Amino acid sequence: AHDNLDLAEACLDAGEVDDALAALNNFLLPNPRVGHWTGDPNRRNIALRLRAAILARRPGEDALRAALDDLDALDEPLLPDDHLLRSVVCERLGDIDGALTAVERGVTAIDATHGG
């Protein structure tokens, strides 16, 4: 059975970024019966990472702040790429200190991943 995350990935493969973003937004909607998102947390993290990556490339501060919100919503541990994306978004927002902090955390995450 395919879901909106599968649809988003197919849309991205086809270059349909707006449709992918809409599918990710639908995938990440809270379950109306319980008021929060339910489902596989790994697939939720995949969707959040994809949506953050799309939003990080959009013009405007609102999209960049939404990308940071998605990165903040990820389950720990964060991947080195999560920190790298945060550094790019912070830099685009003019937050150089935040960008540097994210790079430092990314290096730490790489070291932890590779036993450094």
Secondary structure, DSSP 8 states (H G I E B T S, - for coil): ---HHHHHHHHHHTT-HHHHHHHHHHHTS-BTTTTB--S-HHHHHHHHHHHHHHHHTSSSHHHHHHHHHHHHHS-SS--HHHHHHHHHHHHHTT-HHHHHHHHHHHHHHHHHHTT-
